[in-house]
Amino acid sequence: MAILITGGAGYIGSHINKLLNKSGYDTIVLDNLIKGHEEAVKWGKFVNVDLGDESALKSVFENYDIEAVMHFAAFSSVAESVQEPEKYFKNNYENTRNLLKVMNEFGVKRIVFSSSATVYGVATEMPLTEGMPLGAINPYGRTKYFIE
């Protein structure tokens, strides 16, 4: 069984992939390479798939025995999200819904979701804790909040 790492050719995903492989886990790295870099995938199996392509995503789940997903695939610029909110809604929210739908179809129940401190809005105190009230104030933060 393997762990699927979405956004695994990006900074965080590629480091998680390295850690998991060095710890003995098999990994499948899924990335569309819009922001990621294939040369960052030095461990596991690389699959170039966009989460918006549901049939290609299903094919990944059909071809690999996936036991869990670590989801790092997202656009992450607050400034860009304000300029292009639809782009962020589609990529971060709709594509994650596609992933969750396919996971459900294949009985994969475990996911680690990489969220963001932006779901809390303007910090009133530090450090932030998960018990603090949510109040995302930009499209990027809202997409992360919607998925949470």
N, CA, C and O atoms as a GROMACS GRO file, in nm:
protein
  592
    1MET      N    1   0.084  -0.118   0.000
    1MET     CA    2   0.000   0.000   0.000
    1MET      C    3   0.089   0.124   0.000
    1MET      O    4   0.201   0.122   0.050
    2ALA      N    5   0.036   0.232  -0.057
    2ALA     CA    6   0.115   0.353  -0.074
    2ALA      C    7   0.041   0.475  -0.021
    2ALA      O    8  -0.080   0.473   0.001
    3ILE      N    9   0.117   0.580  -0.002
    3ILE     CA   10   0.061   0.710   0.036
    3ILE      C   11   0.068   0.800  -0.086
    3ILE      O   12   0.174   0.815  -0.147
    4LEU      N   13  -0.044   0.859  -0.122
    4LEU     CA   14  -0.052   0.953  -0.234
    4LEU      C   15  -0.023   1.092  -0.180
    4LEU      O   16  -0.085   1.137  -0.084
    5ILE      N   17   0.073   1.161  -0.242
    5ILE     CA   18   0.108   1.296  -0.202
    5ILE      C   19   0.069   1.390  -0.316
    5ILE      O   20   0.137   1.393  -0.419
    6THR      N   21  -0.040   1.467  -0.298
    6THR     CA   22  -0.077   1.564  -0.400
    6THR      C   23   0.006   1.690  -0.381
    6THR      O   24   0.033   1.732  -0.269
    7GLY      N   25   0.045   1.751  -0.492
    7GLY     CA   26   0.135   1.864  -0.483
    7GLY      C   27   0.274   1.821  -0.439
    7GLY      O   28   0.350   1.899  -0.382
    8GLY      N   29   0.307   1.696  -0.466
    8GLY     CA   30   0.432   1.638  -0.419
    8GLY      C   31   0.557   1.686  -0.490
    8GLY      O   32   0.668   1.653  -0.448
    9ALA      N   33   0.541   1.764  -0.597
    9ALA     CA   34   0.658   1.821  -0.665
    9ALA      C   35   0.682   1.964  -0.620
    9ALA      O   36   0.770   2.032  -0.673
   10GLY      N   37   0.605   2.011  -0.522
   10GLY     CA   38   0.625   2.143  -0.464
   10GLY      C   39   0.716   2.135  -0.344
   10GLY      O   40   0.766   2.028  -0.310
   11TYR      N   41   0.738   2.248  -0.280
   11TYR     CA   42   0.834   2.255  -0.170
   11TYR      C   43   0.797   2.163  -0.054
   11TYR      O   44   0.876   2.077  -0.015
   12ILE      N   45   0.679   2.182   0.002
   12ILE     CA   46   0.640   2.102   0.119
   12ILE      C   47   0.620   1.956   0.080
   12ILE      O   48   0.668   1.866   0.148
   13GLY      N   49   0.549   1.933  -0.029
   13GLY     CA   50   0.522   1.796  -0.072
   13GLY      C   51   0.647   1.716  -0.101
   13GLY      O   52   0.654   1.598  -0.067
   14SER      N   53   0.746   1.779  -0.163
   14SER     CA   54   0.869   1.707  -0.195
   14SER      C   55   0.947   1.671  -0.069
   14SER      O   56   1.012   1.566  -0.063
   15HIS      N   57   0.943   1.756   0.032
   15HIS     CA   58   1.010   1.725   0.158
   15HIS      C   59   0.938   1.616   0.236
   15HIS      O   60   1.001   1.531   0.298
   16ILE      N   61   0.805   1.618   0.230
   16ILE     CA   62   0.727   1.511   0.294
   16ILE      C   63   0.756   1.379   0.223
   16ILE      O   64   0.772   1.275   0.288
   17ASN      N   65   0.762   1.383   0.090
   17ASN     CA   66   0.792   1.262   0.012
   17ASN      C   67   0.927   1.204   0.054
   17ASN      O   68   0.938   1.083   0.074
   18LYS      N   69   1.027   1.287   0.067
   18LYS     CA   70   1.160   1.241   0.110
   18LYS      C   71   1.152   1.177   0.248
   18LYS      O   72   1.204   1.067   0.268
   19LEU      N   73   1.088   1.244   0.342
   19LEU     CA   74   1.076   1.193   0.478
   19LEU      C   75   1.005   1.057   0.481
   19LEU      O   76   1.050   0.964   0.547
   20LEU      N   77   0.893   1.048   0.409
   20LEU     CA   78   0.817   0.922   0.408
   20LEU      C   79   0.900   0.809   0.348
   20LEU      O   80   0.902   0.698   0.402
   21ASN      N   81   0.967   0.836   0.238
   21ASN     CA   82   1.048   0.732   0.175
   21ASN      C   83   1.164   0.689   0.263
   21ASN      O   84   1.195   0.570   0.272
   22LYS      N   85   1.229   0.785   0.328
   22LYS     CA   86   1.339   0.751   0.419
   22LYS      C   87   1.288   0.673   0.541
   22LYS      O   88   1.364   0.603   0.607
   23SER      N   89   1.157   0.685   0.569
   23SER     CA   90   1.096   0.612   0.680
   23SER      C   91   1.038   0.478   0.636
   23SER      O   92   0.979   0.406   0.716
   24GLY      N   93   1.055   0.444   0.507
   24GLY     CA   94   1.014   0.313   0.459
   24GLY      C   95   0.878   0.306   0.391
   24GLY      O   96   0.832   0.196   0.359
   25TYR      N   97   0.813   0.418   0.369
   25TYR     CA   98   0.682   0.418   0.304
   25TYR      C   99   0.697   0.425   0.152
   25TYR      O  100   0.790   0.487   0.100
   26ASP      N  101   0.605   0.361   0.081
   26ASP     CA  102   0.594   0.375  -0.064
   26ASP      C  103   0.508   0.497  -0.092
   26ASP      O  104   0.405   0.516  -0.027
   27THR      N  105   0.548   0.579  -0.188
   27THR     CA  106   0.472   0.700  -0.219
   27THR      C  107   0.442   0.710  -0.367
   27THR      O  108   0.518   0.665  -0.452
   28ILE      N  109   0.328   0.771  -0.395
   28ILE     CA  110   0.288   0.810  -0.529
   28ILE      C  111   0.278   0.962  -0.523
   28ILE      O  112   0.200   1.017  -0.445
   29VAL      N  113   0.355   1.030  -0.605
   29VAL     CA  114   0.355   1.176  -0.608
   29VAL      C  115   0.271   1.222  -0.725
   29VAL      O  116   0.299   1.190  -0.840
   30LEU      N  117   0.166   1.297  -0.694
   30LEU     CA  118   0.077   1.349  -0.796
   30LEU      C  119   0.094   1.500  -0.803
   30LEU      O  120   0.084   1.569  -0.701
   31ASP      N  121   0.120   1.551  -0.922
   31ASP     CA  122   0.137   1.695  -0.940
   31ASP      C  123   0.110   1.729  -1.086
   31ASP      O  124   0.141   1.649  -1.174
   32ASN      N  125   0.053   1.846  -1.111
   32ASN     CA  126   0.029   1.889  -1.249
   32ASN      C  127   0.143   1.977  -1.302
   32ASN      O  128   0.141   2.019  -1.417
   33LEU      N  129   0.240   2.004  -1.217
   33LEU     CA  130   0.361   2.081  -1.250
   33LEU      C  131   0.335   2.226  -1.288
   33LEU      O  132   0.420   2.290  -1.351
   34ILE      N  133   0.218   2.280  -1.252
   34ILE     CA  134   0.195   2.424  -1.274
   34ILE      C  135   0.287   2.505  -1.183
   34ILE      O  136   0.345   2.604  -1.227
   35LYS      N  137   0.300   2.464  -1.059
   35LYS     CA  138   0.389   2.531  -0.964
   35LYS      C  139   0.504   2.439  -0.920
   35LYS      O  140   0.609   2.488  -0.878
   36GLY      N  141   0.485   2.308  -0.930
   36GLY     CA  142   0.585   2.212  -0.885
   36GLY      C  143   0.691   2.185  -0.991
   36GLY      O  144   0.683   2.233  -1.104
   37HIS      N  145   0.791   2.107  -0.952
   37HIS     CA  146   0.904   2.077  -1.039
   37HIS      C  147   0.931   1.926  -1.034
   37HIS      O  148   0.960   1.871  -0.928
   38GLU      N  149   0.921   1.861  -1.149
   38GLU     CA  150   0.940   1.716  -1.152
   38GLU      C  151   1.075   1.673  -1.096
   38GLU      O  152   1.086   1.566  -1.035
   39GLU      N  153   1.179   1.756  -1.116
   39GLU     CA  154   1.311   1.720  -1.064
   39GLU      C  155   1.315   1.716  -0.911
   39GLU      O  156   1.411   1.664  -0.854
   40ALA      N  157   1.214   1.771  -0.845
   40ALA     CA  158   1.206   1.765  -0.698
   40ALA      C  159   1.157   1.629  -0.649
   40ALA      O  160   1.165   1.599  -0.530
   41VAL      N  161   1.106   1.549  -0.740
   41VAL     CA  162   1.054   1.416  -0.704
   41VAL      C  163   1.167   1.315  -0.723
   41VAL      O  164   1.187   1.262  -0.832
   42LYS      N  165   1.238   1.289  -0.616
   42LYS     CA  166   1.353   1.200  -0.621
   42LYS      C  167   1.324   1.063  -0.560
   42LYS      O  168   1.408   0.974  -0.564
   43TRP      N  169   1.205   1.048  -0.503
   43TRP     CA  170   1.165   0.923  -0.441
   43TRP      C  171   1.023   0.892  -0.485
   43TRP      O  172   0.949   0.982  -0.526
   44GLY      N  173   0.985   0.766  -0.477
   44GLY     CA  174   0.849   0.725  -0.510
   44GLY      C  175   0.822   0.729  -0.659
   44GLY      O  176   0.913   0.743  -0.741
   45LYS      N  177   0.696   0.717  -0.692
   45LYS     CA  178   0.650   0.716  -0.832
   45LYS      C  179   0.584   0.850  -0.862
   45LYS      O  180   0.499   0.896  -0.785
   46PHE      N  181   0.621   0.916  -0.972
   46PHE     CA  182   0.563   1.044  -1.011
   46PHE      C  183   0.453   1.022  -1.114
   46PHE      O  184   0.469   0.946  -1.210
   47VAL      N  185   0.339   1.090  -1.093
   47VAL     CA  186   0.228   1.087  -1.188
   47VAL      C  187   0.185   1.231  -1.215
   47VAL      O  188   0.149   1.304  -1.123
   48ASN      N  189   0.190   1.271  -1.342
   48ASN     CA  190   0.150   1.406  -1.381
   48ASN      C  191   0.000   1.408  -1.406
   48ASN      O  192  -0.046   1.370  -1.514
   49VAL      N  193  -0.076   1.452  -1.307
   49VAL     CA  194  -0.222   1.456  -1.314
   49VAL      C  195  -0.271   1.584  -1.247
   49VAL      O  196  -0.218   1.624  -1.144
   50ASP      N  197  -0.371   1.645  -1.306
   50ASP     CA  198  -0.438   1.760  -1.246
   50ASP      C  199  -0.558   1.709  -1.168
   50ASP      O  200  -0.635   1.627  -1.218
   51LEU      N  201  -0.576   1.757  -1.046
   51LEU     CA  202  -0.689   1.713  -0.964
   51LEU      C  203  -0.824   1.748  -1.024
   51LEU      O  204  -0.926   1.692  -0.985
   52GLY      N  205  -0.825   1.840  -1.119
   52GLY     CA  206  -0.950   1.875  -1.188
   52GLY      C  207  -0.992   1.772  -1.291
   52GLY      O  208  -1.106   1.775  -1.338
   53ASP      N  209  -0.902   1.682  -1.327
   53ASP     CA  210  -0.930   1.577  -1.426
   53ASP      C  211  -0.972   1.452  -1.351
   53ASP      O  212  -0.890   1.368  -1.315
   54GLU      N  213  -1.102   1.440  -1.328
   54GLU     CA  214  -1.154   1.333  -1.243
   54GLU      C  215  -1.124   1.194  -1.299
   54GLU      O  216  -1.093   1.103  -1.223
   55SER      N  217  -1.132   1.177  -1.431
   55SER     CA  218  -1.107   1.044  -1.488
   55SER      C  219  -0.960   1.006  -1.472
   55SER      O  220  -0.929   0.890  -1.444
   56ALA      N  221  -0.868   1.101  -1.489
   56ALA     CA  222  -0.726   1.072  -1.469
   56ALA      C  223  -0.698   1.042  -1.322
   56ALA      O  224  -0.617   0.954  -1.290
   57LEU      N  225  -0.765   1.113  -1.234
   57LEU     CA  226  -0.749   1.090  -1.090
   57LEU      C  227  -0.799   0.950  -1.053
   57LEU      O  228  -0.735   0.880  -0.976
   58LYS      N  229  -0.913   0.911  -1.109
   58LYS     CA  230  -0.965   0.776  -1.083
   58LYS      C  231  -0.866   0.671  -1.132
   58LYS      O  232  -0.848   0.567  -1.067
   59SER      N  233  -0.802   0.696  -1.244
   59SER     CA  234  -0.704   0.603  -1.298
   59SER      C  235  -0.588   0.582  -1.200
   59SER      O  236  -0.538   0.471  -1.186
   60VAL      N  237  -0.545   0.688  -1.134
   60VAL     CA  238  -0.439   0.676  -1.034
   60VAL      C  239  -0.484   0.582  -0.922
   60VAL      O  240  -0.407   0.496  -0.879
   61PHE      N  241  -0.606   0.599  -0.874
   61PHE     CA  242  -0.657   0.515  -0.766
   61PHE      C  243  -0.680   0.371  -0.814
   61PHE      O  244  -0.670   0.278  -0.734
   62GLU      N  245  -0.711   0.353  -0.941
   62GLU     CA  246  -0.728   0.218  -0.996
   62GLU      C  247  -0.594   0.147  -1.009
   62GLU      O  248  -0.586   0.025  -0.990
   63ASN      N  249  -0.488   0.221  -1.042
   63ASN     CA  250  -0.358   0.161  -1.071
   63ASN      C  251  -0.268   0.145  -0.950
   63ASN      O  252  -0.168   0.073  -0.957
   64TYR      N  253  -0.300   0.209  -0.840
   64TYR     CA  254  -0.215   0.201  -0.721
   64TYR      C  255  -0.301   0.170  -0.599
   64TYR      O  256  -0.416   0.213  -0.590
   65ASP      N  257  -0.245   0.095  -0.508
   65ASP     CA  258  -0.314   0.058  -0.384
   65ASP      C  259  -0.286   0.168  -0.280
   65ASP      O  260  -0.190   0.159  -0.204
   66ILE      N  261  -0.370   0.269  -0.280
   66ILE     CA  262  -0.350   0.388  -0.195
   66ILE      C  263  -0.422   0.370  -0.062
   66ILE      O  264  -0.542   0.342  -0.058
   67GLU      N  265  -0.348   0.386   0.046
   67GLU     CA  266  -0.409   0.372   0.179
   67GLU      C  267  -0.438   0.506   0.245
   67GLU      O  268  -0.521   0.515   0.335
   68ALA      N  269  -0.368   0.612   0.200
   68ALA     CA  270  -0.387   0.744   0.260
   68ALA      C  271  -0.341   0.851   0.160
   68ALA      O  272  -0.266   0.824   0.067
   69VAL      N  273  -0.389   0.973   0.184
   69VAL     CA  274  -0.354   1.086   0.099
   69VAL      C  275  -0.300   1.198   0.188
   69VAL      O  276  -0.354   1.226   0.295
   70MET      N  277  -0.192   1.260   0.141
   70MET     CA  278  -0.141   1.383   0.203
   70MET      C  279  -0.159   1.491   0.097
   70MET      O  280  -0.098   1.485  -0.010
   71HIS      N  281  -0.244   1.588   0.127
   71HIS     CA  282  -0.289   1.684   0.025
   71HIS      C  283  -0.223   1.821   0.041
   71HIS      O  284  -0.255   1.898   0.132
   72PHE      N  285  -0.128   1.848  -0.049
   72PHE     CA  286  -0.055   1.975  -0.048
   72PHE      C  287  -0.077   2.055  -0.177
   72PHE      O  288  -0.016   2.161  -0.194
   73ALA      N  289  -0.162   2.007  -0.266
   73ALA     CA  290  -0.181   2.073  -0.395
   73ALA      C  291  -0.275   2.193  -0.379
   73ALA      O  292  -0.394   2.176  -0.353
   74ALA      N  293  -0.220   2.312  -0.393
   74ALA     CA  294  -0.302   2.434  -0.382
   74ALA      C  295  -0.222   2.553  -0.434
   74ALA      O  296  -0.099   2.554  -0.430
   75PHE      N  297  -0.295   2.652  -0.482
   75PHE     CA  298  -0.233   2.783  -0.505
   75PHE      C  299  -0.231   2.852  -0.369
   75PHE      O  300  -0.323   2.833  -0.289
   76SER      N  301  -0.126   2.931  -0.342
   76SER     CA  302  -0.112   2.981  -0.206
   76SER      C  303  -0.078   3.129  -0.192
   76SER      O  304  -0.036   3.172  -0.084
   77SER      N  305  -0.094   3.207  -0.295
   77SER     CA  306  -0.064   3.350  -0.285
   77SER      C  307  -0.189   3.428  -0.246
   77SER      O  308  -0.288   3.430  -0.319
   78VAL      N  309  -0.184   3.492  -0.131
   78VAL     CA  310  -0.298   3.573  -0.086
   78VAL      C  311  -0.326   3.684  -0.186
   78VAL      O  312  -0.440   3.705  -0.225
   79ALA      N  313  -0.221   3.755  -0.228
   79ALA     CA  314  -0.239   3.868  -0.322
   79ALA      C  315  -0.302   3.821  -0.453
   79ALA      O  316  -0.395   3.884  -0.503
   80GLU      N  317  -0.251   3.711  -0.508
   80GLU     CA  318  -0.306   3.660  -0.634
   80GLU      C  319  -0.451   3.615  -0.615
   80GLU      O  320  -0.534   3.632  -0.705
   81SER      N  321  -0.483   3.559  -0.499
   81SER     CA  322  -0.620   3.512  -0.474
   81SER      C  323  -0.719   3.628  -0.473
   81SER      O  324  -0.835   3.611  -0.510
   82VAL      N  325  -0.674   3.745  -0.431
   82VAL     CA  326  -0.760   3.863  -0.432
   82VAL      C  327  -0.781   3.911  -0.575
   82VAL      O  328  -0.890   3.956  -0.610
   83GLN      N  329  -0.677   3.900  -0.658
   83GLN     CA  330  -0.687   3.940  -0.798
   83GLN      C  331  -0.763   3.839  -0.883
   83GLN      O  332  -0.833   3.877  -0.977
   84GLU      N  333  -0.750   3.710  -0.850
   84GLU     CA  334  -0.812   3.603  -0.928
   84GLU      C  335  -0.884   3.502  -0.839
   84GLU      O  336  -0.842   3.386  -0.832
   85PRO      N  337  -0.990   3.544  -0.772
   85PRO     CA  338  -1.056   3.454  -0.677
   85PRO      C  339  -1.114   3.327  -0.741
   85PRO      O  340  -1.114   3.221  -0.679
   86GLU      N  341  -1.163   3.338  -0.865
   86GLU     CA  342  -1.220   3.220  -0.931
   86GLU      C  343  -1.114   3.112  -0.952
   86GLU      O  344  -1.143   2.994  -0.937
   87LYS      N  345  -0.994   3.154  -0.987
   87LYS     CA  346  -0.882   3.061  -1.007
   87LYS      C  347  -0.856   2.983  -0.878
   87LYS      O  348  -0.831   2.862  -0.883
   88TYR      N  349  -0.861   3.051  -0.765
   88TYR     CA  350  -0.835   2.987  -0.637
   88TYR      C  351  -0.951   2.898  -0.595
   88TYR      O  352  -0.929   2.790  -0.540
   89PHE      N  353  -1.072   2.941  -0.621
   89PHE     CA  354  -1.188   2.859  -0.587
   89PHE      C  355  -1.184   2.729  -0.666
   89PHE      O  356  -1.207   2.622  -0.610
   90LYS      N  357  -1.154   2.737  -0.795
   90LYS     CA  358  -1.150   2.616  -0.878
   90LYS      C  359  -1.037   2.524  -0.833
   90LYS      O  360  -1.060   2.406  -0.808
   91ASN      N  361  -0.916   2.578  -0.824
   91ASN     CA  362  -0.801   2.493  -0.794
   91ASN      C  363  -0.804   2.441  -0.650
   91ASN      O  364  -0.786   2.321  -0.628
   92ASN      N  365  -0.824   2.526  -0.554
   92ASN     CA  366  -0.813   2.485  -0.414
   92ASN      C  367  -0.938   2.416  -0.362
   92ASN      O  368  -0.928   2.316  -0.290
   93TYR      N  369  -1.054   2.467  -0.397
   93TYR     CA  370  -1.179   2.410  -0.343
   93TYR      C  371  -1.235   2.299  -0.432
   93TYR      O  372  -1.250   2.185  -0.387
   94GLU      N  373  -1.265   2.332  -0.557
   94GLU     CA  374  -1.328   2.232  -0.644
   94GLU      C  375  -1.239   2.111  -0.668
   94GLU      O  376  -1.287   1.997  -0.667
   95ASN      N  377  -1.110   2.133  -0.688
   95ASN     CA  378  -1.021   2.020  -0.711
   95ASN      C  379  -1.005   1.934  -0.587
   95ASN      O  380  -0.988   1.812  -0.599
   96THR      N  381  -1.010   1.994  -0.469
   96THR     CA  382  -1.006   1.914  -0.346
   96THR      C  383  -1.134   1.832  -0.332
   96THR      O  384  -1.130   1.718  -0.288
   97ARG      N  385  -1.246   1.890  -0.370
   97ARG     CA  386  -1.372   1.813  -0.369
   97ARG      C  387  -1.362   1.693  -0.463
   97ARG      O  388  -1.409   1.585  -0.430
   98ASN      N  389  -1.302   1.712  -0.581
   98ASN     CA  390  -1.280   1.599  -0.673
   98ASN      C  391  -1.199   1.490  -0.605
   98ASN      O  392  -1.234   1.372  -0.610
   99LEU      N  393  -1.090   1.531  -0.541
   99LEU     CA  394  -1.004   1.435  -0.471
   99LEU      C  395  -1.083   1.360  -0.365
   99LEU      O  396  -1.074   1.237  -0.357
  100LEU      N  397  -1.159   1.431  -0.283
  100LEU     CA  398  -1.236   1.366  -0.177
  100LEU      C  399  -1.341   1.271  -0.233
  100LEU      O  400  -1.365   1.164  -0.177
  101LYS      N  401  -1.403   1.310  -0.343
  101LYS     CA  402  -1.503   1.224  -0.408
  101LYS      C  403  -1.440   1.094  -0.456
  101LYS      O  404  -1.494   0.986  -0.432
  102VAL      N  405  -1.326   1.104  -0.521
  102VAL     CA  406  -1.258   0.984  -0.572
  102VAL      C  407  -1.206   0.899  -0.456
  102VAL      O  408  -1.216   0.776  -0.460
  103MET      N  409  -1.152   0.962  -0.354
  103MET     CA  410  -1.110   0.887  -0.237
  103MET      C  411  -1.226   0.807  -0.180
  103MET      O  412  -1.210   0.689  -0.146
  104ASN      N  413  -1.342   0.869  -0.169
  104ASN     CA  414  -1.460   0.801  -0.116
  104ASN      C  415  -1.499   0.683  -0.205
  104ASN      O  416  -1.532   0.576  -0.154
  105GLU      N  417  -1.497   0.702  -0.337
  105GLU     CA  418  -1.532   0.595  -0.430
  105GLU      C  419  -1.440   0.474  -0.413
  105GLU      O  420  -1.483   0.360  -0.432
  106PHE      N  421  -1.314   0.498  -0.379
  106PHE     CA  422  -1.217   0.390  -0.366
  106PHE      C  423  -1.194   0.347  -0.221
  106PHE      O  424  -1.104   0.267  -0.193
  107GLY      N  425  -1.274   0.400  -0.130
  107GLY     CA  426  -1.267   0.358   0.009
  107GLY      C  427  -1.144   0.405   0.085
  107GLY      O  428  -1.106   0.346   0.186
  108VAL      N  429  -1.081   0.512   0.036
  108VAL     CA  430  -0.965   0.567   0.106
  108VAL      C  431  -1.016   0.669   0.207
  108VAL      O  432  -1.071   0.773   0.169
  109LYS      N  433  -0.998   0.641   0.334
  109LYS     CA  434  -1.058   0.721   0.441
  109LYS      C  435  -0.960   0.811   0.514
  109LYS      O  436  -1.003   0.892   0.597
  110ARG      N  437  -0.831   0.801   0.486
  110ARG     CA  438  -0.731   0.878   0.559
  110ARG      C  439  -0.675   0.990   0.472
  110ARG      O  440  -0.630   0.968   0.360
  111ILE      N  441  -0.678   1.112   0.527
  111ILE     CA  442  -0.621   1.227   0.457
  111ILE      C  443  -0.556   1.321   0.558
  111ILE      O  444  -0.608   1.344   0.667
  112VAL      N  445  -0.442   1.374   0.519
  112VAL     CA  446  -0.380   1.485   0.590
  112VAL      C  447  -0.395   1.605   0.499
  112VAL      O  448  -0.343   1.606   0.387
  113PHE      N  449  -0.465   1.707   0.546
  113PHE     CA  450  -0.492   1.826   0.466
  113PHE      C  451  -0.406   1.941   0.515
  113PHE      O  452  -0.408   1.975   0.633
  114SER      N  453  -0.332   1.999   0.424
  114SER     CA  454  -0.248   2.114   0.458
  114SER      C  455  -0.331   2.241   0.447
  114SER      O  456  -0.359   2.288   0.337
  115SER      N  457  -0.370   2.295   0.559
  115SER     CA  458  -0.450   2.416   0.561
  115SER      C  459  -0.360   2.538   0.572
  115SER      O  460  -0.247   2.535   0.522
  116SER      N  461  -0.407   2.643   0.634
  116SER     CA  462  -0.331   2.768   0.642
  116SER      C  463  -0.378   2.850   0.762
  116SER      O  464  -0.494   2.843   0.801
  117ALA      N  465  -0.286   2.926   0.818
  117ALA     CA  466  -0.322   3.017   0.926
  117ALA      C  467  -0.417   3.126   0.878
  117ALA      O  468  -0.480   3.194   0.960
  118THR      N  469  -0.427   3.145   0.746
  118THR     CA  470  -0.517   3.248   0.693
  118THR      C  471  -0.664   3.219   0.723
  118THR      O  472  -0.748   3.308   0.708
  119VAL      N  473  -0.698   3.097   0.765
  119VAL     CA  474  -0.837   3.067   0.799
  119VAL      C  475  -0.882   3.145   0.923
  119VAL      O  476  -1.002   3.159   0.947
  120TYR      N  477  -0.786   3.197   1.001
  120TYR     CA  478  -0.819   3.271   1.123
  120TYR      C  479  -0.835   3.421   1.100
  120TYR      O  480  -0.877   3.493   1.191
  121GLY      N  481  -0.801   3.468   0.981
  121GLY     CA  482  -0.812   3.612   0.955
  121GLY      C  483  -0.700   3.688   1.024
  121GLY      O  484  -0.588   3.639   1.034
  122VAL      N  485  -0.732   3.807   1.072
  122VAL     CA  486  -0.633   3.890   1.140
  122VAL      C  487  -0.614   3.838   1.283
  122VAL      O  488  -0.710   3.830   1.360
  123ALA      N  489  -0.492   3.806   1.316
  123ALA     CA  490  -0.463   3.750   1.448
  123ALA      C  491  -0.484   3.855   1.557
  123ALA      O  492  -0.434   3.967   1.547
  124THR      N  493  -0.557   3.816   1.660
  124THR     CA  494  -0.576   3.905   1.775
  124THR      C  495  -0.478   3.872   1.887
  124THR      O  496  -0.456   3.953   1.977
  125GLU      N  497  -0.420   3.753   1.880
  125GLU     CA  498  -0.318   3.712   1.975
  125GLU      C  499  -0.233   3.602   1.912
  125GLU      O  500  -0.274   3.535   1.818
  126MET      N  501  -0.115   3.588   1.967
  126MET     CA  502  -0.023   3.486   1.919
  126MET      C  503   0.023   3.402   2.036
  126MET      O  504   0.030   3.455   2.147
  127PRO      N  505   0.053   3.277   2.020
  127PRO     CA  506   0.045   3.206   1.894
  127PRO      C  507  -0.099   3.169   1.861
  127PRO      O  508  -0.185   3.166   1.949
  128LEU      N  509  -0.124   3.141   1.734
  128LEU     CA  510  -0.255   3.093   1.692
  128LEU      C  511  -0.274   2.951   1.743
  128LEU      O  512  -0.180   2.872   1.747
  129THR      N  513  -0.396   2.920   1.782
  129THR     CA  514  -0.430   2.783   1.820
  129THR      C  515  -0.556   2.742   1.746
  129THR      O  516  -0.632   2.826   1.700
  130GLU      N  517  -0.577   2.612   1.735
  130GLU     CA  518  -0.692   2.562   1.659
  130GLU      C  519  -0.826   2.599   1.722
  130GLU      O  520  -0.928   2.595   1.654
  131GLY      N  521  -0.827   2.635   1.848
  131GLY     CA  522  -0.951   2.673   1.914
  131GLY      C  523  -0.994   2.816   1.890
  131GLY      O  524  -1.102   2.856   1.932
  132MET      N  525  -0.912   2.894   1.823
  132MET     CA  526  -0.945   3.035   1.798
  132MET      C  527  -1.055   3.046   1.694
  132MET      O  528  -1.072   2.957   1.611
  133PRO      N  529  -1.132   3.156   1.698
  133PRO     CA  530  -1.240   3.173   1.600
  133PRO      C  531  -1.185   3.188   1.458
  133PRO      O  532  -1.081   3.249   1.435
  134LEU      N  533  -1.260   3.129   1.364
  134LEU     CA  534  -1.222   3.137   1.223
  134LEU      C  535  -1.278   3.265   1.162
  134LEU      O  536  -1.383   3.313   1.204
  135GLY      N  537  -1.208   3.319   1.065
  135GLY     CA  538  -1.254   3.442   1.001
  135GLY      C  539  -1.168   3.480   0.882
  135GLY      O  540  -1.113   3.590   0.876
  136ALA      N  541  -1.157   3.389   0.786
  136ALA     CA  542  -1.076   3.415   0.668
  136ALA      C  543  -1.122   3.543   0.600
  136ALA      O  544  -1.242   3.566   0.584
  137ILE      N  545  -1.026   3.626   0.560
  137ILE     CA  546  -1.060   3.756   0.502
  137ILE      C  547  -1.014   3.771   0.357
  137ILE      O  548  -1.025   3.879   0.300
  138ASN      N  549  -0.964   3.662   0.297
  138ASN     CA  550  -0.923   3.668   0.157
  138ASN      C  551  -0.963   3.537   0.089
  138ASN      O  552  -0.987   3.437   0.157
  139PRO      N  553  -0.969   3.538  -0.043
  139PRO     CA  554  -1.013   3.417  -0.114
  139PRO      C  555  -0.927   3.293  -0.084
  139PRO      O  556  -0.980   3.183  -0.071
  140TYR      N  557  -0.796   3.310  -0.074
  140TYR     CA  558  -0.710   3.194  -0.041
  140TYR      C  559  -0.753   3.134   0.092
  140TYR      O  560  -0.776   3.014   0.101
  141GLY      N  561  -0.763   3.215   0.196
  141GLY     CA  562  -0.804   3.166   0.327
  141GLY      C  563  -0.941   3.104   0.326
  141GLY      O  564  -0.966   3.004   0.394
  142ARG      N  565  -1.032   3.161   0.248
  142ARG     CA  566  -1.168   3.105   0.240
  142ARG      C  567  -1.167   2.967   0.176
  142ARG      O  568  -1.241   2.879   0.219
  143THR      N  569  -1.084   2.946   0.071
  143THR     CA  570  -1.081   2.813   0.009
  143THR      C  571  -1.031   2.709   0.108
  143THR      O  572  -1.080   2.596   0.110
  144LYS      N  573  -0.935   2.745   0.189
  144LYS     CA  574  -0.884   2.652   0.289
  144LYS      C  575  -0.990   2.626   0.397
  144LYS      O  576  -1.008   2.513   0.441
  145TYR      N  577  -1.058   2.730   0.439
  145TYR     CA  578  -1.166   2.718   0.538
  145TYR      C  579  -1.278   2.629   0.486
  145TYR      O  580  -1.328   2.543   0.558
  146PHE      N  581  -1.319   2.648   0.360
  146PHE     CA  582  -1.428   2.568   0.303
  146PHE      C  583  -1.393   2.419   0.305
  146PHE      O  584  -1.479   2.336   0.333
  147ILE      N  585  -1.269   2.386   0.277
  147ILE     CA  586  -1.229   2.246   0.277
  147ILE      C  587  -1.223   2.191   0.420
  147ILE      O  588  -1.262   2.077   0.444
  148GLU      N  589  -1.175   2.271   0.513
  148GLU     CA  590  -1.173   2.225   0.652
  148GLU      C  591  -1.313   2.186   0.695
  148GLU      O  592  -1.333   2.144   0.809
   0.00000   0.00000   0.00000
